[in-house]
C-alpha cells in the first residue's frame, strides 16, 4: 500500500492545487539526485529533514528581539519560526498553493541566524569580508554545515525560498513569496506583544490610525493582514497586502522602529553582545586549530569563514559560556 502513497499525493496536488502552485512532482530537484521516497513527496522530505536537524533545535535558545529574556513567554527564534509557518500555511491553503513547500521554507528560513538576533548579525557583518546576511547563512547551513559537512541536500525550491525570504529578489515560487510576507506579519505582531509584555509600549501607544485600520489586538491585526494578503493575491502573480494595508503596515513598522527596535530599554545590552561576537571572532580567527578541534569544522575556506560559521551557529547561552571561558578569569581553587 505504501508504494503508491507519494504518487497519490502528487496526483491529488494536480487536482486540488492552483495552477500557479509549485507541485511536488515538478520540483527542479536536488544537487545530488536521490531515489524518491515511497510515502513522502520531495517537499515533505525537506520539511522533515529541517525539523530533525541540529540547527533547528538550536533556534530555541536564540534571541528574537529581547536578548536572553528571563520570562517564559517571550519569543525566541524558534517560536518565531513556528509562527511564520502557521501564518504562511494559512495563506498558502487559502490561495491553493503547496502547503508542504511553504512549511519547509518557513521552518528553514532562519537556520543561519546568529546568537543575539540582529545584533549578532550586525557584528559578524563587520568581521567578515563581504558582510554577513542570515538568509545566505541559512542556505549555507542546509547546503554545507549540517550533517558534519554533508548538508541536507534540499530541493531547489526550498533553498530558493530560504535565500529570498528577507529582501532583494523575490522567490521563484509563490510559496516562497508567501513565506516572505508571513515572516513580516509574524515578527511585527509578536514583537508588539513582547514589547507590551516587557512594558516598553502599551496598545494605546500604537497610532490611532493604525489601530483603526488593523484592530486593537494581536489577533485582530494578524487576521486583518492575512485576509488582506489572501484577497489581494488570488489573481496576482505576486503575494502582497492591498495598498492601504501595506501603507498602514509601513507606518506600524516605523512606529516599532522608533519605540522598540531602537529603544534603549529594549536594546541597551546589544552593544555588549556585539562586542562579544567581535571578540570571539578575532579569537577563533587566530586559532584555526581550536575551530577544528572543538567542532570538527573544515577550514578549507579559511579561518575567517570557519570562525563565522562557528559563531553564527552558537546559541545565546553558548556564546556567553565560551566568552566566559576564554576571557573571564576564574576564581582560584586549591586543588
BAROBA-9912 format. One line per 3 residues: number of its first residue (from 0); for each residue x, y, z of C-alpha. Coordinates in nm, 2 decimals. Each point is the difference from the previous one (the first is absolute). Layout:
N
NUM> X Y Z  ...
***
This chain:
335
0> 0.00 0.00 0.00  0.28 0.24 0.09  0.16 -0.02 -0.34
3> -0.27 0.22 -0.15  -0.06 0.25 0.27  0.25 0.26 -0.14
6> -0.15 -0.04 -0.35  -0.35 0.04 0.14  0.11 0.32 0.17
9> 0.15 0.14 -0.31  -0.31 -0.08 -0.20  -0.21 0.17 0.27
12> 0.22 0.31 -0.03  -0.08 0.02 -0.38  -0.37 -0.01 0.07
15> -0.02 0.21 0.32  0.26 0.27 -0.03  0.01 0.31 -0.21
18> 0.17 0.00 -0.34  0.23 0.26 0.15  0.11 -0.23 0.28
21> 0.33 -0.19 0.00  -0.09 -0.37 -0.03  0.22 -0.25 0.17
24> 0.04 -0.21 -0.31  0.13 0.30 -0.19  0.29 0.09 0.23
27> 0.33 0.11 -0.16  0.15 -0.26 0.22  0.31 -0.03 0.23
30> 0.36 0.06 -0.05  0.07 -0.36 0.06  -0.27 -0.23 -0.15
33> -0.19 -0.23 0.24  -0.25 -0.27 -0.06  -0.35 0.11 0.08
36> -0.16 -0.09 0.33  -0.29 -0.24 -0.03  -0.21 0.19 0.25
39> 0.11 0.37 0.01  0.02 0.25 -0.28  0.33 0.19 -0.05
42> -0.12 0.30 0.19  -0.13 -0.21 0.29  0.35 -0.16 0.02
45> 0.16 0.34 0.02  -0.23 0.12 0.28  0.08 -0.31 0.20
48> 0.38 0.04 -0.05  -0.02 0.36 0.12  -0.20 -0.09 0.31
51> 0.24 -0.28 0.10  0.32 0.20 -0.06  0.22 0.14 0.28
54> -0.02 0.36 -0.12  -0.38 -0.01 0.03  0.02 -0.11 0.37
57> 0.25 0.27 0.08  -0.25 0.27 -0.10  -0.18 -0.04 0.34
60> 0.30 0.17 0.17  0.05 0.28 -0.25  -0.13 0.36 0.05
63> -0.29 0.13 -0.20  -0.02 0.36 0.13  0.07 0.00 0.37
66> 0.35 -0.14 0.09  -0.02 -0.32 0.20  -0.33 0.10 0.17
69> -0.07 -0.15 0.34  -0.38 -0.02 -0.03  -0.15 -0.32 -0.13
72> -0.22 0.16 -0.26  0.23 0.21 -0.21  0.06 -0.12 -0.36
75> 0.32 -0.17 -0.10  0.12 -0.06 -0.35  -0.17 -0.34 0.01
78> -0.34 0.13 0.10  0.03 0.27 -0.26  0.07 -0.27 -0.26
81> -0.31 -0.20 0.11  -0.22 0.31 -0.02  0.13 0.08 -0.35
84> -0.08 -0.36 -0.11  -0.35 0.02 0.14  -0.08 0.33 -0.17
87> 0.16 -0.11 -0.33  -0.19 -0.32 0.00  -0.33 0.18 0.05
90> 0.07 0.23 -0.29  0.12 -0.28 -0.22  -0.30 -0.21 0.07
93> -0.24 0.29 -0.08  0.19 0.06 -0.33  0.00 -0.37 -0.08
96> 0.38 -0.01 0.00  0.23 -0.28 0.12  -0.01 0.00 0.38
99> 0.28 -0.25 0.03  0.24 0.22 -0.20  -0.12 0.30 0.19
102> 0.06 -0.17 0.34  0.35 -0.13 -0.10  0.11 0.35 -0.10
105> -0.15 0.15 0.32  0.17 -0.25 0.23  0.34 0.05 -0.17
108> 0.00 0.37 -0.06  0.19 0.11 0.32  0.23 -0.30 0.05
111> 0.31 0.22 -0.06  -0.10 0.27 0.24  0.27 0.11 0.25
114> -0.02 0.01 0.38  -0.15 0.32 0.13  -0.22 0.06 -0.30
117> 0.08 0.29 -0.23  0.26 0.13 0.23  0.21 -0.31 -0.06
120> -0.07 0.03 -0.37  0.13 0.36 0.00  0.31 -0.10 0.19
123> 0.09 -0.28 -0.24  -0.05 0.22 -0.29  0.28 0.22 0.12
126> 0.23 -0.30 0.04  -0.01 -0.19 -0.33  0.07 0.13 -0.35
129> -0.32 0.05 -0.20  -0.21 0.03 0.32  -0.23 -0.25 0.16
132> -0.36 -0.06 -0.09  -0.20 -0.25 0.20  -0.21 -0.12 -0.30
135> 0.32 -0.09 -0.19  0.13 -0.17 0.31  -0.32 -0.20 0.02
138> 0.06 -0.14 -0.35  0.36 -0.07 0.10  -0.12 -0.20 0.30
141> -0.23 -0.22 -0.20  0.26 -0.04 -0.28  0.33 -0.04 0.18
144> -0.01 0.01 0.38  -0.27 -0.25 0.11  0.08 -0.37 0.03
147> 0.37 0.07 0.05  0.05 0.17 -0.33  -0.22 -0.22 -0.21
150> -0.30 0.24 0.01  -0.37 -0.08 -0.03  -0.01 -0.02 -0.38
153> -0.32 0.20 -0.02  -0.20 0.07 -0.31  0.06 0.31 -0.21
156> -0.33 0.15 0.09  0.05 -0.02 0.38  0.35 0.14 -0.03
159> -0.11 0.28 -0.22  -0.29 0.09 0.23  0.24 0.01 0.30
162> 0.25 0.22 -0.19  -0.26 0.25 -0.11  -0.21 0.03 0.31
165> 0.13 0.33 0.12  0.09 0.26 -0.26  0.11 0.04 -0.36
168> -0.11 -0.24 -0.27  -0.34 -0.17 0.06  -0.01 -0.38 0.02
171> -0.07 -0.19 -0.32  -0.31 -0.17 0.15  -0.31 0.16 0.14
174> 0.05 -0.21 0.31  0.33 0.17 0.06  -0.16 0.34 -0.04
177> -0.27 -0.11 0.25  0.27 -0.08 0.26  0.16 0.35 -0.06
180> -0.32 0.19 0.09  -0.09 -0.25 0.28  0.34 0.07 0.16
183> -0.09 0.37 0.01  -0.35 -0.06 0.13  0.14 -0.23 0.27
186> 0.29 0.21 0.13  -0.18 0.34 0.00  -0.29 -0.14 0.21
189> 0.19 -0.22 0.24  0.25 0.28 0.05  -0.29 0.22 0.11
192> -0.12 -0.26 0.23  0.34 -0.06 0.16  0.06 0.38 0.03
195> -0.33 0.04 0.18  0.09 -0.29 0.23  0.33 0.17 0.07
198> -0.16 0.33 0.08  0.17 0.18 -0.29  -0.33 0.10 -0.16
201> -0.37 -0.05 0.05  -0.27 -0.06 -0.25  -0.12 0.36 0.02
204> 0.34 0.13 -0.10  -0.06 -0.14 -0.35  -0.12 0.29 -0.22
207> -0.38 0.02 -0.02  -0.01 -0.02 -0.38  0.19 -0.33 0.01
210> -0.23 -0.14 0.26  -0.31 0.11 -0.19  0.13 -0.18 -0.31
213> 0.14 -0.32 0.15  -0.19 -0.03 0.34  0.10 0.02 0.36
216> 0.15 -0.34 0.08  0.25 -0.24 -0.14  -0.26 -0.24 -0.13
219> -0.19 0.28 -0.17  0.31 0.13 -0.17  0.12 -0.34 -0.12
222> -0.34 -0.09 -0.13  -0.03 0.33 -0.19  0.34 -0.04 -0.15
225> -0.05 -0.36 -0.11  -0.34 0.07 -0.15  0.14 0.30 -0.19
228> 0.28 -0.22 -0.15  -0.25 -0.27 -0.10  -0.25 0.24 -0.15
231> 0.27 0.20 -0.19  0.20 -0.30 -0.13  -0.26 -0.23 -0.15
234> 0.05 0.11 -0.35  0.34 0.16 0.04  0.34 -0.14 -0.10
237> 0.14 0.13 0.33  -0.11 -0.01 0.36  -0.08 0.33 0.18
240> -0.24 0.19 0.21  -0.24 0.25 -0.15  0.14 0.35 -0.04
243> -0.16 0.16 0.31  0.11 -0.30 0.22  0.35 0.01 -0.14
246> 0.02 0.37 0.09  -0.14 -0.06 0.35  0.25 -0.28 0.04
249> 0.29 0.24 -0.10  -0.12 0.25 0.26  -0.02 -0.27 0.26
252> 0.35 -0.11 -0.08  0.12 0.36 0.03  -0.17 0.02 0.34
255> 0.18 -0.32 0.12  0.33 0.13 -0.12  -0.04 0.32 0.20
258> -0.15 -0.15 0.32  0.15 -0.36 0.02  0.27 -0.09 -0.25
261> 0.21 0.30 0.10  -0.13 0.04 0.36  0.29 0.00 0.25
264> -0.22 -0.19 0.25  -0.05 -0.28 -0.25  0.34 0.02 -0.17
267> 0.23 0.13 0.26  0.20 -0.32 0.03  0.05 -0.05 -0.37
270> 0.33 0.19 -0.01  0.15 -0.25 0.25  -0.13 -0.29 -0.22
273> 0.16 0.15 -0.31  0.33 0.05 0.18  -0.01 -0.36 0.12
276> -0.06 -0.13 -0.35  0.29 0.20 -0.15  0.23 -0.11 0.28
279> -0.09 -0.37 -0.05  0.06 0.04 -0.38  0.34 0.15 0.05
282> 0.09 -0.27 0.25  -0.10 -0.29 -0.22  0.13 0.15 -0.32
285> 0.35 -0.01 0.15  -0.04 -0.36 0.13  -0.13 -0.22 -0.29
288> 0.13 -0.30 0.19  -0.27 0.06 0.26  -0.26 0.04 -0.26
291> 0.07 -0.34 -0.14  0.07 -0.17 0.34  -0.31 0.13 0.17
294> -0.26 -0.03 -0.27  0.16 -0.21 -0.27  -0.05 0.29 -0.25
297> 0.18 -0.02 -0.33  0.22 0.31 -0.05  0.06 -0.04 -0.37
300> -0.18 0.33 -0.06  0.22 0.18 0.24  0.00 0.08 0.37
303> -0.23 0.30 -0.05  -0.27 -0.21 -0.15  0.04 -0.28 0.26
306> -0.02 0.25 0.29  -0.31 0.16 -0.15  -0.17 -0.34 -0.04
309> 0.09 -0.10 0.35  -0.13 0.33 0.16  -0.31 0.02 -0.21
312> -0.10 -0.35 0.11  0.03 0.08 0.37  -0.30 0.06 0.23
315> 0.00 0.31 0.22  0.09 -0.21 0.31  0.28 -0.19 -0.17
318> 0.15 0.32 -0.13  0.01 0.15 0.35  0.14 -0.33 0.13
321> 0.28 -0.01 -0.25  0.08 0.37 0.05  0.01 -0.05 0.38
324> 0.24 -0.30 -0.04  0.23 0.19 -0.23  0.00 0.35 0.15
327> -0.14 0.01 0.36  0.25 -0.10 0.27  -0.11 -0.28 0.23
330> 0.03 0.01 0.38  0.31 -0.19 0.14  -0.06 -0.35 0.13
333> 0.23 -0.19 0.22  0.01 -0.34 -0.16
***
